[in-house]
């Protein structure tokens, strides 16, 4: 019986258990690597799109997400501040994923923006982030909104980052202050019956001091974390194999000495 046969002889269950652990470790490691690759690809696409000339949304009434996704956008008009939505449980922009749970939670301020020269046509603008009152959730932070026509610049996104919600997440609220978990563009179009552009503008340009933060996290953030997780999973797979191998060799050695 050669050494390889000896390693498997009378060690069926440990061998199967080791194979399962190795499979899980390698699969999980490859999954983390694929997530890192996906973020890098997304960041590269975003960089190439942002390098293109900005689109002026005031030039035509109809736009699609395919046209505007990750593109720089310009729009002129007025904010409809009385229709603002405060998206709850959002981490401070620029906070790394590893520290997001320990940082201050707050709101993404979403506000419809009526395009100049286009009656009843609006686009939702993710204006920025504002901190939440730790003692009173309904006590909103002061945010300044221009009451005149303004020109803003941003990037087109499908929707703000989503978080877990129960039920409708407060989307059906009719109160003066709308605090909810996520934005549903379809429901908002039905609610207001206006001509709504089917994507969101994530504001990048600064206006006068409005009390909002806009240090949006880069698309490739978290890549190092995925690599670290992948390393841990691959290390687990390797450790399981080495444990199985060394334990088997020691057992063979003890048997040979008898």
Phi, psi and omega in degrees: 000123181281175187294326181291321177294323180295325180295330181267339186295126180059023178229040184295310183295311176301324180293317179295316180299318179296318180298322178296314180297317179297318180298316179297315181298314181292317180298314180295321178296316178295324178296317178295322178295322180292325177294319177297316179297322179296319179292321178296317179298319179296319180294321179294320178296317180298317181297318180291324179290319181293333179290343180285158178300145181292151176267136177264110185291346180279358184277341177205158186278336186244129176225154177242160178298324180301325180286325191254349185302121179065012178266150171289137184232143173241141178210143179239136180166209184226143176285142173259080190296334182285353180250018184297149175237135179253109179276118188276165174061044177250132179289158179298130179304141181091351178282129179294157182300327182288338182252000185299326182286337182262349181277179181282134177272155181201208184237146160269127179268114179254134183215133175290147184231116182275125183288135179293136178079005180228098183299130173066019176252125183229160170227139177281134181244126172275094191289321183165190183246141177227142182289152179264144174292123185292336184262327183227107183298330183275352179276095185283147179289153180291127178231128180267133179236126178300137179263005181246177176290132181226164177241123182236159179233145179196196181236139180283131176226157180296317181190163175296156177307134183267152175234166180295139178218153176257134181066226180266008176062021180088008184295340182268008183298136178245011182285174180293334179243119181258101175252120181213176186273320185220164178255129176247104184297322181297315180294324180292322178296321179290324183294317186260339181055043173252170176280109189247127175292132192278038174202179185243143174261118175273109188294133177247325184288149178265136171259202173295168183305112183245002178080015183242149175256142180225035177276067185298141181293138179294152183298331184269004181296142180095356180298315180299324179295319178296321177296321179295317178296320179298317179300318180296317180293317178295322178296322177298315180298316180295319180297319179297318179294315181295321177299314179298317182292310183294318178298320179293319180294321178295322180293320177297319180297318180294322179294323182292327182287342183287000000 
